Amino acid sequence: MTDSNQLDLLCINTIRTLSIDAVQKAQSGHPGTPMGAAPNVYCLWQRFLRYDPEDPNWPNRDRFVLSNGHASAMLYSLLYLCGVKAANPSYEQAGRLAVTLDDLKTFRQAGSRCPGHPEYGWTSGVEATTGPLGQGLATSVGMAAAERWLAATYNRPGYDLFSYNVYALCGDGCLMEGISSEAASLAGHLRLSNLCWIYDDNHISIEGPTSLAFTEDVGSRFLTYGWNVARVSDANDLAMLGRAYETFLNTTDRPTLIIVESHIGYGAPHKQDTAAAHGEPLGPEEVRLAKERYGWNPDAEFYVPEGVQRNFQEQLGSRGAKAHASWSELFSAYRRQYPDLAGQIDRMQNGELPEHWQDALPVFPADAKGIATRDSSGKVLNAIAGRMPWLLGGAADLAPSTKTHLNFEFAGEFQASGNGDYRGRNFHFGVREHAMCAIASGLALSRLRPFASSFFVFTDYCRGAVRLSALMELPVVYIWTHDSVSLGEDGPTHQPIEHLASLRAMPGMIVIRPADANEVVEAWRAILQIKDRPVSLVLTRQALPTLDRTKYRAASGVSQGAYVLVDAPETKPDVLLMATGSEVSLCLAAHEQLASEGIKARVISMPSWELFESQSLEYRDGVLPPEVTARVAVEEASTFGWERYTGLHGAIIGIQTFGLSAPIAAVQRHFGFTPERVVNAARQQVARRN
């Protein structure tokens, strides 16, 4: 064995033993995959990955996504050994390492930079939050698509600003999950040749050998998706691994899957293989035996031999620093020649908006017949996107229904060939809601501003990806239409009931359900200024009256989440009528009837609970005076949660069952969404108070 080979093996075994020690000290975690996959990630990072540890946010870096996030100890060990610097505002010490040896020693402990699964924004060098299997794979498709869009849009002759590759490591579980199939199918269609998935094929899952439930030919499956497939029969053979990565780099017309046959818990006694797969520490005796097999001092813990970190610096670090410096010089020259385009890139990278973007926002005149909020949203979206080049996205085969197709002249279709190209702003995700939302996260992680759309009820199909976008604090815009039982004849299968409550319960998610076209305008105005949270914009299929703002208060109150739309004249109201979306009009009709009876009602539009809760107590009490306990809430959805605003004795007009297949008017009568019912509830509330 040459000195170089010995150093390679020393580095690989350092990754293994650091991971073993982190898991053992925590008495929690997954040592098996780090032990088996360490040669694979070492080969990739040391010989191929274009990455500057001094600046883990460099825009043209290669991305590495650990989709099988239970192997996080391996990633943290890599980040430490490579000397990746912290680049997040949450780090108090400037220039601190993203992961220190002390961090590894506190793996899975409260406050550690090494949590149980990788978390984007918490640990620099973690490109995406992963853990739920398959999510990282689908997110990597969004990253690869973003590179293709950025390159097609901003590269110029002699200026290849964007040319990075995206690598994602996955395991058997990732490839069993349906989301990976959705994402792989779309990636193959789009011919994302900058995308490489590395399949750690170790034949073990939690219940035992994968043969219990997973016997398909994965390679053949991916060939039918339009992928290139390479195989490595020995995960410890760096030469074979290197040839596989070279194959990927030389493939220019399709994504690549590298199938690497490995042995989970490599180096551990055979009886511990299953324990390692299950996420159990090896135990003190087995740790000693594994280290002895690696030629390690069995009593040494968190030991890093001399020369290991220097080896990473001389290969990954040196290569990345040179590439980064060359890119910076290139971008400086590009800025001189293409200042407007460089300015767009700057704004995009910093999460800023174009100048004068709000000038494009339309104003809708009062109209009793009105317009569906999905239609007004489509008009607003197109107006903004025409001025914001990095606002892009699409629907899960429903753009004509969700009104999310960008139809201005230069919008284009994001396609590999044929009816579009990679400059296109319209993404066609197909009937793949789950992958769509994870891909949108990948686009957002690449500093684009994506939107993703479907019918509201189909959030059931993509909740896992939506949840991760909230956990990562990504400003993805979700556009959900067909928002209630008032979509009519499609019936219970398509009529959302519990979905508003479900998304409102999700930490970090902002839900906005506007009441008319001008509330839609103000919703978009607020949405685009939110940088660190996803938003669910919930819209109607049916037309809603466009309110006369000379009679009712300005829609600008949407930015505060809830506002007084119309009030009792010059006196304290007798009753508060609260609603979101289409039901606001019911409350306005009830307000007029109550006024004729001498009952003073205040109508409150509450499009966003989350935005409302972020206001001062003074403002919230001004909208919902605590002393006015007669309250009625109206929403065509589950009543769950409204008690916080109605109190225990207030009335909630909502739905406790699934929907009904019938024309809209019949559905509304069936469930009691009529002005008369709101009036009766208000009367009862006033009578109770008196």
C-alpha positions as CSV (number, residue, x, y, z in Angstrom):
1,M,0.0,0.0,0.0
2,T,1.4,3.4,-1.0
3,D,1.7,6.3,1.4
4,S,-1.1,8.0,-0.4
5,N,-3.3,5.0,0.0
6,Q,-2.4,4.7,3.6
7,L,-3.4,8.3,4.2
8,D,-6.7,7.8,2.4
9,L,-7.5,4.8,4.6
10,L,-6.4,6.8,7.7
11,C,-8.8,9.6,6.8
12,I,-11.7,7.2,6.0
13,N,-11.2,5.4,9.4
14,T,-11.1,8.8,11.1
15,I,-14.6,9.5,9.7
16,R,-15.7,6.1,10.9
17,T,-14.3,6.3,14.4
18,L,-15.5,9.9,15.0
19,S,-19.0,8.8,14.0
20,I,-18.8,5.7,16.2
21,D,-17.6,7.8,19.2
22,A,-20.3,10.5,18.7
23,V,-23.1,7.9,18.6
24,Q,-21.6,5.9,21.5
25,K,-21.2,9.0,23.7
26,A,-24.8,10.2,22.9
27,Q,-26.1,6.6,23.5
28,S,-28.2,7.4,20.5
29,G,-27.8,7.4,16.7
30,H,-26.9,5.4,13.7
31,P,-23.3,4.2,13.4
32,G,-23.8,1.7,10.6
33,T,-24.1,3.9,7.5
34,P,-21.2,6.1,8.5
35,M,-19.0,3.0,8.8
36,G,-20.1,1.5,5.5
37,A,-20.3,4.8,3.4
38,A,-17.3,6.6,4.7
39,P,-15.1,5.6,1.7
40,N,-17.8,6.8,-0.7
41,V,-18.1,10.3,0.8
42,Y,-14.4,10.6,1.3
43,C,-13.8,9.9,-2.4
44,L,-16.5,12.4,-3.4
45,W,-15.4,15.2,-1.1
46,Q,-11.7,14.8,-1.5
47,R,-11.5,14.2,-5.2
48,F,-14.5,15.7,-6.9
49,L,-16.6,18.1,-4.8
50,R,-16.1,21.7,-5.7
51,Y,-16.5,23.4,-2.3
52,D,-14.7,26.1,-0.3
53,P,-14.7,25.3,3.4
54,E,-14.0,29.0,4.1
55,D,-17.3,30.0,2.5
56,P,-20.0,27.3,2.6
57,N,-22.5,29.7,1.0
58,W,-20.4,30.4,-2.2
59,P,-23.1,30.5,-4.9
60,N,-21.3,28.2,-7.4
61,R,-20.3,25.5,-4.9
62,D,-21.3,21.9,-5.6
63,R,-24.1,20.8,-3.3
64,F,-24.0,17.6,-1.1
65,V,-27.3,16.5,0.4
66,L,-27.4,13.7,2.9
67,S,-30.9,12.3,2.1
68,N,-30.4,9.4,4.6
69,G,-30.1,12.0,7.3
70,H,-29.9,9.3,10.1
71,A,-26.2,9.1,9.0
72,S,-25.7,12.7,10.3
73,A,-22.7,11.8,12.4
74,M,-20.8,11.1,9.2
75,L,-21.7,14.5,7.8
76,Y,-20.7,16.3,11.0
77,S,-17.4,14.4,11.1
78,L,-16.7,15.5,7.5
79,L,-17.6,19.1,8.2
80,Y,-15.2,19.1,11.2
81,L,-12.3,17.4,9.3
82,C,-12.7,19.7,6.3
83,G,-12.6,22.8,8.5
84,V,-15.9,24.2,7.2
85,K,-16.4,27.7,8.7
86,A,-19.6,28.8,10.3
87,A,-21.5,31.3,8.1
88,N,-24.8,31.6,9.9
89,P,-25.9,34.7,11.8
90,S,-26.8,32.5,14.8
91,Y,-23.1,31.8,15.5
92,E,-21.8,34.3,18.0
93,Q,-18.1,33.7,17.4
94,A,-16.9,35.1,14.0
95,G,-14.8,32.5,12.0
96,R,-15.9,29.7,14.2
97,L,-15.8,26.2,12.7
98,A,-19.3,25.0,11.7
99,V,-18.6,21.8,13.7
100,T,-15.9,21.5,16.4
101,L,-14.7,18.5,18.1
102,D,-16.7,19.6,21.2
103,D,-19.8,19.7,19.0
104,L,-19.2,16.1,18.0
105,K,-18.9,15.2,21.6
106,T,-22.4,16.7,22.2
107,F,-24.0,14.9,19.3
108,R,-27.8,14.8,19.7
109,Q,-27.7,16.9,22.9
110,A,-29.7,20.1,23.5
111,G,-28.1,23.1,21.8
112,S,-25.5,21.1,19.9
113,R,-24.5,22.0,16.4
114,C,-24.8,18.3,15.7
115,P,-28.5,17.5,16.1
116,G,-29.9,14.0,15.4
117,H,-30.6,14.8,11.8
118,P,-29.0,17.6,9.7
119,E,-30.8,20.9,10.0
120,Y,-30.3,23.7,7.4
121,G,-29.6,27.1,8.9
122,W,-28.4,25.6,12.2
123,T,-25.2,23.9,11.0
124,S,-23.2,25.6,8.2
125,G,-22.4,23.1,5.5
126,V,-25.8,21.4,5.8
127,E,-27.5,22.1,2.5
128,A,-30.9,20.9,3.4
129,T,-32.8,19.6,6.4
130,T,-33.2,15.8,6.0
131,G,-34.3,12.8,7.9
132,P,-37.7,11.8,6.5
133,L,-36.5,9.5,3.9
134,G,-36.6,10.5,0.3
135,Q,-37.1,14.2,1.1
136,G,-33.4,15.1,0.5
137,L,-33.5,13.4,-2.9
138,A,-36.5,15.4,-4.1
139,T,-35.0,18.6,-2.7
140,S,-31.8,17.9,-4.6
141,V,-33.8,17.9,-7.9
142,G,-34.9,21.5,-7.1
143,M,-31.3,22.4,-6.5
144,A,-30.2,20.9,-9.8
145,A,-33.1,22.6,-11.6
146,A,-32.1,25.9,-10.0
147,E,-28.6,25.6,-11.4
148,R,-29.9,24.9,-14.9
149,W,-32.2,28.0,-14.7
150,L,-29.5,30.2,-13.3
151,A,-27.0,29.1,-15.9
152,A,-29.5,29.6,-18.8
153,T,-30.6,33.0,-17.5
154,Y,-27.4,34.6,-16.3
155,N,-24.4,32.9,-18.0
156,R,-22.9,34.7,-20.9
157,P,-20.2,33.7,-23.4
158,G,-17.0,33.5,-21.4
159,Y,-18.9,33.9,-18.1
160,D,-20.0,30.5,-16.8
161,L,-21.1,31.9,-13.4
162,F,-23.3,28.9,-12.6
163,S,-22.0,25.4,-13.4
164,Y,-22.3,23.5,-10.1
165,N,-23.3,19.9,-9.6
166,V,-25.6,18.4,-7.0
167,Y,-24.9,15.2,-5.2
168,A,-27.3,13.3,-2.9
169,L,-26.5,10.3,-0.8
170,C,-29.4,7.9,-0.2
171,G,-30.2,4.5,1.1
172,D,-32.7,1.7,0.5
173,G,-35.4,3.5,2.5
174,C,-35.1,6.7,0.5
175,L,-35.7,4.7,-2.7
176,M,-38.7,2.9,-1.2
177,E,-40.5,6.2,-0.5
178,G,-42.8,7.3,-3.2
179,I,-41.4,10.9,-3.2
180,S,-38.1,9.7,-4.6
181,S,-39.9,8.0,-7.5
182,E,-41.8,11.1,-8.3
183,A,-38.7,13.2,-8.2
184,A,-36.5,10.8,-10.2
185,S,-39.2,10.6,-12.9
186,L,-39.3,14.4,-13.3
187,A,-35.4,14.7,-13.1
188,G,-35.1,12.2,-15.9
189,H,-37.7,14.0,-18.0
190,L,-35.8,17.3,-17.5
191,R,-32.4,15.6,-18.3
192,L,-30.8,17.2,-15.3
193,S,-27.2,16.0,-16.0
194,N,-25.8,18.0,-13.1
195,L,-27.6,15.7,-10.7
196,C,-26.0,12.6,-9.1
197,W,-27.7,10.3,-6.7
198,I,-25.4,7.9,-4.8
199,Y,-27.3,4.8,-3.6
200,D,-25.7,3.2,-0.6
201,D,-27.0,-0.3,-1.3
202,N,-26.5,-2.1,1.9
203,H,-29.6,-4.4,1.9
204,I,-30.6,-3.6,5.4
205,S,-33.6,-1.7,6.8
206,I,-35.0,-1.5,10.3
207,E,-37.1,-4.6,10.1
208,G,-34.2,-6.7,8.7
209,P,-33.0,-7.5,5.2
210,T,-34.6,-5.4,2.5
211,S,-35.6,-8.6,0.7
212,L,-38.5,-8.6,3.1
213,A,-40.2,-5.9,1.1
214,F,-37.9,-4.5,-1.6
215,T,-36.8,-6.8,-4.4
216,E,-37.1,-4.7,-7.5
217,D,-34.1,-4.0,-9.8
218,V,-33.4,-0.4,-8.9
219,G,-31.0,0.1,-11.7
220,S,-33.5,-1.0,-14.3
221,R,-36.1,1.3,-12.8
222,F,-33.9,4.3,-13.2
223,L,-32.9,3.4,-16.7
224,T,-36.6,3.6,-17.6
225,Y,-36.7,7.1,-15.9
226,G,-34.1,8.2,-18.4
227,W,-31.1,8.1,-16.0
228,N,-27.6,6.9,-16.5
229,V,-26.8,4.1,-14.1
230,A,-23.3,3.2,-12.8
231,R,-22.4,0.4,-10.4
232,V,-19.6,0.0,-7.8
233,S,-19.4,-3.5,-6.4
234,D,-17.1,-2.6,-3.5
235,A,-17.8,0.5,-1.4
236,N,-14.2,0.4,-0.2
237,D,-12.6,0.6,-3.7
238,L,-11.7,4.2,-4.2
239,A,-10.6,3.6,-7.7
240,M,-13.9,2.1,-8.7
241,L,-15.7,5.0,-6.9
242,G,-13.6,7.5,-8.7
243,R,-14.4,6.0,-12.1
244,A,-18.1,6.1,-11.3
245,Y,-17.9,9.8,-10.4
246,E,-16.0,10.4,-13.6
247,T,-18.8,8.7,-15.5
248,F,-21.2,11.2,-13.9
249,L,-19.1,14.2,-14.9
250,N,-18.8,12.9,-18.5
251,T,-22.6,12.4,-18.8
252,T,-24.2,15.5,-20.3
253,D,-27.7,14.4,-21.3
254,R,-29.2,12.8,-18.2
255,P,-28.9,12.5,-14.4
256,T,-26.8,9.7,-12.9
257,L,-27.5,7.1,-10.3
258,I,-24.4,5.4,-8.8
259,I,-25.3,2.2,-7.1
260,V,-22.6,1.4,-4.5
261,E,-22.8,-2.0,-2.8
262,S,-21.8,-1.7,0.8
263,H,-21.9,-3.5,4.1
264,I,-23.6,-1.6,6.8
265,G,-21.5,-1.3,9.9
266,Y,-18.4,-2.3,8.0
267,G,-15.7,-3.1,10.5
268,A,-18.1,-4.0,13.2
269,P,-18.7,-7.6,14.4
270,H,-21.3,-9.2,12.3
271,K,-23.8,-9.6,15.1
272,Q,-23.9,-5.8,15.4
273,D,-24.9,-5.2,11.8
274,T,-28.6,-5.1,12.6
275,A,-28.1,-3.0,15.7
276,A,-26.2,-0.5,13.6
277,A,-29.0,-0.3,11.1
278,H,-31.5,0.2,13.8
279,G,-29.8,3.3,15.1
280,E,-28.3,1.7,18.2
281,P,-24.9,2.4,19.5
282,L,-22.5,-0.5,19.1
283,G,-21.8,-0.8,22.8
284,P,-18.3,-0.4,24.5
285,E,-17.0,-3.8,23.7
286,E,-18.1,-3.7,20.0
287,V,-16.6,-0.2,19.7
288,R,-13.3,-1.6,20.8
289,L,-13.4,-4.5,18.4
290,A,-14.4,-2.2,15.5
291,K,-11.5,0.2,16.2
292,E,-9.1,-2.7,16.4
293,R,-10.2,-3.9,13.0
294,Y,-9.5,-0.4,11.7
295,G,-6.0,-0.5,13.3
296,W,-7.1,2.1,15.9
297,N,-6.2,2.5,19.5
298,P,-9.4,0.9,21.0
299,D,-9.1,3.2,24.1
300,A,-8.8,6.4,22.1
301,E,-12.0,8.5,21.8
302,F,-12.6,11.3,19.2
303,Y,-9.0,10.8,18.0
304,V,-7.9,12.6,14.9
305,P,-4.4,11.4,13.7
306,E,-1.8,13.8,12.6
307,G,-2.0,14.7,9.0
308,V,-5.7,13.9,8.5
309,Q,-7.1,17.4,8.6
310,R,-4.1,18.7,6.6
311,N,-4.9,16.2,3.9
312,F,-8.5,17.5,3.6
313,Q,-7.1,21.1,3.5
314,E,-4.6,20.2,0.7
315,Q,-7.2,18.5,-1.5
316,L,-10.8,19.7,-0.9
317,G,-9.8,23.0,0.7
318,S,-7.1,24.0,-1.8
319,R,-9.2,22.9,-4.8
320,G,-12.3,24.8,-3.5
321,A,-10.3,28.0,-2.6
322,K,-8.8,28.2,-6.1
323,A,-12.2,27.6,-7.8
324,H,-13.9,30.2,-5.5
325,A,-11.2,32.8,-6.2
326,S,-11.5,32.3,-9.9
327,W,-15.2,32.6,-9.7
328,S,-15.0,35.8,-7.7
329,E,-12.7,37.3,-10.4
330,L,-15.1,36.2,-13.1
331,F,-18.0,37.7,-11.3
332,S,-16.2,41.0,-10.9
333,A,-15.6,41.2,-14.6
334,Y,-19.2,40.1,-15.3
335,R,-20.4,42.9,-13.0
336,R,-18.5,45.5,-15.1
337,Q,-19.9,44.1,-18.4
338,Y,-23.4,43.2,-17.2
339,P,-24.2,45.4,-14.2
340,D,-28.0,45.0,-14.5
341,L,-27.8,41.2,-14.4
342,A,-25.2,41.2,-11.6
343,G,-27.6,43.4,-9.7
344,Q,-30.3,40.8,-10.1
345,I,-28.0,38.1,-8.8
346,D,-27.1,40.3,-5.8
347,R,-30.7,40.9,-4.9
348,M,-31.5,37.2,-5.4
349,Q,-28.7,36.0,-3.2
350,N,-29.6,38.6,-0.5
351,G,-33.3,37.8,-0.5
352,E,-34.1,41.3,-1.7
353,L,-36.9,42.5,-4.1
354,P,-36.5,44.4,-7.3
355,E,-36.9,48.1,-7.2
356,H,-40.4,49.4,-7.8
357,W,-41.9,45.9,-7.8
358,Q,-45.0,47.2,-6.0
359,D,-45.8,49.5,-8.9
360,A,-46.9,46.4,-10.8
361,L,-49.7,45.6,-8.3
362,P,-53.1,46.1,-9.7
363,V,-56.2,47.6,-8.1
364,F,-59.5,45.9,-8.6
365,P,-62.7,48.1,-8.8
366,A,-65.7,47.4,-6.7
367,D,-67.8,44.7,-8.3
368,A,-70.8,43.0,-6.8
369,K,-70.4,40.0,-9.2
370,G,-66.7,39.9,-8.4
371,I,-64.0,37.5,-9.3
372,A,-62.6,34.2,-7.8
373,T,-59.6,34.8,-5.6
374,R,-57.7,32.2,-7.7
375,D,-58.3,34.4,-10.7
376,S,-57.3,37.7,-9.1
377,S,-54.2,35.9,-7.6
378,G,-53.2,34.8,-11.1
379,K,-53.4,38.4,-12.3
380,V,-51.3,39.6,-9.4
381,L,-48.8,36.8,-9.8
382,N,-48.2,37.6,-13.4
383,A,-47.9,41.3,-12.7
384,I,-45.2,40.8,-10.1
385,A,-43.3,38.0,-12.0
386,G,-43.0,40.3,-15.0
387,R,-40.8,42.5,-12.8
388,M,-39.1,39.8,-10.6
389,P,-37.2,37.4,-12.9
390,W,-36.4,34.9,-10.1
391,L,-40.1,34.4,-9.1
392,L,-41.0,31.1,-10.8
393,G,-42.8,27.9,-10.2
394,G,-45.8,25.9,-11.3
395,A,-48.5,23.4,-10.3
396,A,-49.0,19.7,-10.0
397,D,-50.7,19.5,-13.5
398,L,-53.3,22.0,-12.4
399,A,-52.1,25.4,-13.6
400,P,-55.2,26.1,-15.7
401,S,-57.3,25.6,-12.5
402,T,-55.0,27.2,-10.0
403,K,-54.3,30.2,-12.4
404,T,-50.6,29.9,-11.8
405,H,-49.4,29.8,-15.4
406,L,-47.1,32.8,-16.1
407,N,-48.5,34.1,-19.4
408,F,-46.4,37.1,-20.2
409,E,-44.4,37.0,-23.4
410,F,-41.0,36.1,-22.0
411,A,-42.1,33.7,-19.3
412,G,-41.4,30.5,-21.2
413,E,-41.5,26.8,-20.1
414,F,-38.8,25.2,-18.0
415,Q,-38.0,22.2,-20.2
416,A,-34.9,20.3,-21.5
417,S,-35.9,20.7,-25.1
418,G,-38.9,20.9,-27.4
419,N,-41.5,23.4,-26.2
420,G,-39.2,25.3,-23.9
421,D,-35.8,25.6,-22.4
422,Y,-34.1,26.0,-19.0
423,R,-34.8,29.7,-19.0
424,G,-38.5,29.1,-18.7
425,R,-40.3,30.3,-15.6
426,N,-43.2,27.9,-15.8
427,F,-42.4,24.6,-14.1
428,H,-44.5,21.6,-15.0
429,F,-44.4,19.2,-12.1
430,G,-46.9,16.7,-13.4
431,V,-49.2,14.9,-10.9
432,R,-46.5,14.8,-8.3
433,E,-47.6,17.0,-5.4
434,H,-45.1,15.6,-2.9
435,A,-42.1,16.0,-5.1
436,M,-43.3,19.4,-6.3
437,C,-43.1,20.8,-2.8
438,A,-39.7,19.4,-2.0
439,I,-38.4,20.6,-5.3
440,A,-39.7,24.1,-4.5
441,S,-37.6,23.9,-1.3
442,G,-34.6,23.1,-3.4
443,L,-35.3,26.1,-5.6
444,A,-35.6,28.3,-2.5
445,L,-32.4,26.9,-1.0
446,S,-30.8,28.1,-4.2
447,R,-32.1,31.6,-3.5
448,L,-34.8,31.6,-6.1
449,R,-38.4,32.6,-5.1
450,P,-40.6,29.6,-6.0
451,F,-44.3,29.0,-5.9
452,A,-46.0,25.7,-6.0
453,S,-49.7,25.0,-6.5
454,S,-52.4,22.5,-6.3
455,F,-56.0,22.0,-4.9
456,F,-56.1,22.7,-1.2
457,V,-57.3,19.2,-0.3
458,F,-54.1,17.7,-2.0
459,T,-51.9,19.2,0.7
460,D,-52.5,15.7,2.2
461,Y,-50.2,14.4,-0.5
462,C,-47.3,16.7,0.2
463,R,-47.4,17.6,3.9
464,G,-44.0,16.1,4.6
465,A,-42.3,18.4,2.2
466,V,-44.4,21.4,3.2
467,R,-43.5,20.8,6.9
468,L,-39.7,20.7,6.1
469,S,-40.0,24.0,4.3
470,A,-41.4,25.5,7.5
471,L,-38.6,23.8,9.5
472,M,-36.0,25.3,7.2
473,E,-37.7,28.7,7.3
474,L,-37.8,28.9,3.5
475,P,-39.9,31.6,1.8
476,V,-41.8,29.2,-0.5
477,V,-45.2,30.4,-1.7
478,Y,-47.8,27.7,-1.7
479,I,-50.9,28.6,-3.7
480,W,-53.8,26.3,-2.7
481,T,-57.1,26.8,-4.6
482,H,-60.6,25.2,-4.4
483,D,-60.4,26.2,-0.8
484,S,-63.8,24.9,0.7
485,V,-66.9,22.9,0.3
486,S,-68.1,25.8,-2.0
487,L,-66.2,24.2,-4.9
488,G,-69.5,22.2,-5.2
489,E,-70.1,19.2,-7.4
490,D,-66.6,17.5,-7.0
491,G,-67.8,16.5,-3.6
492,P,-66.2,15.3,-0.4
493,T,-63.0,13.8,-2.0
494,H,-62.1,17.3,-3.2
495,Q,-63.6,19.5,-0.5
496,P,-61.1,20.4,2.2
497,I,-62.4,20.4,5.8
498,E,-59.5,20.0,8.3
499,H,-56.8,21.5,6.1
500,L,-56.9,25.1,7.4
501,A,-56.6,23.9,11.0
502,S,-53.8,21.5,10.0
503,L,-51.7,24.2,8.3
504,R,-52.4,26.7,11.1
505,A,-51.1,24.2,13.5
506,M,-47.8,23.9,11.6
507,P,-45.0,26.0,13.3
508,G,-43.5,28.5,11.0
509,M,-46.3,28.4,8.4
510,I,-48.3,31.5,7.5
511,V,-51.8,30.9,6.2
512,I,-53.6,33.6,4.3
513,R,-57.2,33.2,3.1
514,P,-58.2,36.5,1.5
515,A,-61.8,37.7,1.2
516,D,-61.8,39.5,-2.2
517,A,-59.5,40.6,-5.0
518,N,-58.0,43.5,-3.2
519,E,-57.2,41.4,-0.2
520,V,-55.4,39.1,-2.6
521,V,-53.3,42.0,-3.8
522,E,-52.4,42.9,-0.2
523,A,-51.7,39.3,0.6
524,W,-49.1,39.2,-2.2
525,R,-47.7,42.5,-1.1
526,A,-47.1,40.9,2.4
527,I,-45.9,37.6,1.1
528,L,-43.1,38.8,-1.0
529,Q,-41.7,40.8,2.0
530,I,-41.5,37.6,4.1
531,K,-38.0,36.2,3.9
532,D,-37.9,33.4,6.5
533,R,-41.2,31.6,6.4
534,P,-43.3,29.7,3.9
535,V,-46.8,31.0,3.1
536,S,-50.0,29.1,2.2
537,L,-52.2,31.4,0.1
538,V,-55.7,29.7,0.2
539,L,-58.0,30.8,-2.7
540,T,-61.5,30.2,-4.0
541,R,-62.8,28.6,-7.1
542,Q,-66.0,30.6,-7.1
543,A,-66.4,34.3,-7.6
544,L,-66.4,36.6,-4.6
545,P,-67.7,40.2,-4.6
546,T,-65.0,42.8,-4.9
547,L,-65.8,45.0,-1.9
548,D,-66.4,48.7,-2.3
549,R,-63.5,50.2,-0.3
550,T,-65.2,53.6,-0.1
551,K,-67.8,51.9,2.0
552,Y,-65.5,49.4,3.8
553,R,-62.0,49.9,5.2
554,A,-58.9,49.5,3.1
555,A,-57.6,46.0,2.3
556,S,-54.1,47.0,3.5
557,G,-55.2,45.6,6.9
558,V,-54.3,42.2,5.5
559,S,-50.7,42.8,6.4
560,Q,-51.8,42.8,10.1
561,G,-53.6,39.5,9.7
562,A,-57.0,40.8,10.8
563,Y,-58.7,44.2,10.6
564,V,-62.0,45.9,11.2
565,L,-63.8,45.9,7.8
566,V,-67.0,47.8,9.0
567,D,-68.0,48.9,12.5
568,A,-70.9,50.1,14.5
569,P,-71.0,53.9,14.1
570,E,-69.3,55.8,16.9
571,T,-70.0,53.3,19.6
572,K,-68.9,50.0,21.0
573,P,-70.2,47.1,19.1
574,D,-72.7,44.7,20.5
575,V,-71.3,41.7,18.7
576,L,-68.2,40.8,16.7
577,L,-68.6,38.9,13.4
578,M,-65.3,37.2,12.3
579,A,-64.6,35.4,9.1
580,T,-62.0,34.5,6.5
581,G,-62.2,34.2,2.7
582,S,-65.6,33.8,1.1
583,E,-67.5,33.9,4.4
584,V,-66.6,37.5,5.0
585,S,-69.3,38.5,2.6
586,L,-71.8,36.5,4.7
587,C,-70.9,38.6,7.7
588,L,-71.3,41.8,5.7
589,A,-74.8,40.8,4.7
590,A,-75.6,39.9,8.3
591,H,-74.2,43.2,9.4
592,E,-76.8,45.1,7.4
593,Q,-79.7,43.0,8.7
594,L,-78.5,43.4,12.3
595,A,-78.2,47.1,11.8
596,S,-81.8,47.3,10.7
597,E,-82.7,45.6,14.0
598,G,-80.7,48.0,16.1
599,I,-77.9,45.5,16.8
600,K,-74.5,47.1,16.4
601,A,-72.1,44.6,14.8
602,R,-68.5,44.8,13.9
603,V,-67.3,42.8,10.9
604,I,-63.7,41.6,11.1
605,S,-61.8,40.1,8.2
606,M,-59.2,37.6,9.6
607,P,-57.3,36.3,6.6
608,S,-54.2,35.3,8.6
609,W,-54.2,34.2,12.2
610,E,-50.4,34.0,12.2
611,L,-49.9,37.6,11.0
612,F,-52.5,38.8,13.5
613,E,-50.8,37.0,16.4
614,S,-47.6,38.8,15.5
615,Q,-49.2,42.2,16.1
616,S,-49.0,44.1,19.4
617,L,-51.5,43.3,22.2
618,E,-52.8,46.8,21.8
619,Y,-53.6,46.3,18.2
620,R,-55.2,42.8,18.7
621,D,-57.3,44.2,21.5
622,G,-58.3,47.1,19.3
623,V,-59.7,44.7,16.7
624,L,-61.2,42.2,19.2
625,P,-62.1,44.2,22.3
626,P,-61.9,41.9,25.3
627,E,-65.0,43.4,26.8
628,V,-67.1,42.4,23.9
629,T,-67.8,38.7,24.5
630,A,-70.7,38.3,22.1
631,R,-68.8,36.8,19.1
632,V,-69.5,34.8,16.0
633,A,-66.9,33.1,13.8
634,V,-67.8,31.9,10.3
635,E,-65.6,29.6,8.2
636,E,-66.4,26.8,5.7
637,A,-64.0,24.4,7.5
638,S,-63.4,22.6,10.7
639,T,-64.2,24.8,13.7
640,F,-61.0,23.6,15.4
641,G,-59.0,26.5,16.8
642,W,-61.6,29.3,16.6
643,E,-62.2,29.1,20.3
644,R,-59.1,31.3,20.8
645,Y,-61.0,34.2,19.2
646,T,-64.7,33.4,20.1
647,G,-64.1,32.3,23.7
648,L,-65.8,29.3,25.2
649,H,-69.2,30.9,24.8
650,G,-68.9,32.3,21.4
651,A,-70.6,30.8,18.3
652,I,-68.6,29.1,15.6
653,I,-70.4,28.4,12.3
654,G,-68.2,25.7,10.7
655,I,-68.2,22.1,9.5
656,Q,-67.8,18.9,11.5
657,T,-68.3,16.4,8.7
658,F,-67.0,15.7,5.3
659,G,-68.5,17.7,2.4
660,L,-71.3,17.1,-0.1
661,S,-71.5,16.7,-3.9
662,A,-74.0,19.3,-5.1
663,P,-74.2,22.7,-6.7
664,I,-72.6,25.4,-4.6
665,A,-75.8,27.0,-3.5
666,A,-77.2,23.7,-2.3
667,V,-73.9,22.9,-0.5
668,Q,-74.0,26.3,1.3
669,R,-77.6,25.8,2.3
670,H,-77.0,22.3,3.5
671,F,-74.2,23.4,5.8
672,G,-75.9,26.6,6.9
673,F,-73.6,29.1,5.4
674,T,-76.2,31.8,4.9
675,P,-76.6,35.3,6.1
676,E,-79.7,34.2,8.0
677,R,-77.8,31.7,10.1
678,V,-75.1,34.3,10.9
679,V,-77.8,36.8,11.9
680,N,-79.5,34.2,14.2
681,A,-76.2,33.3,15.8
682,A,-75.5,37.1,16.5
683,R,-78.9,37.6,18.0
684,Q,-78.3,34.6,20.4
685,Q,-74.9,36.0,21.3
686,V,-76.3,39.4,22.2
687,A,-79.2,37.8,24.1
688,R,-76.7,35.6,26.1
689,R,-74.7,38.7,27.0
690,N,-77.7,40.6,28.1
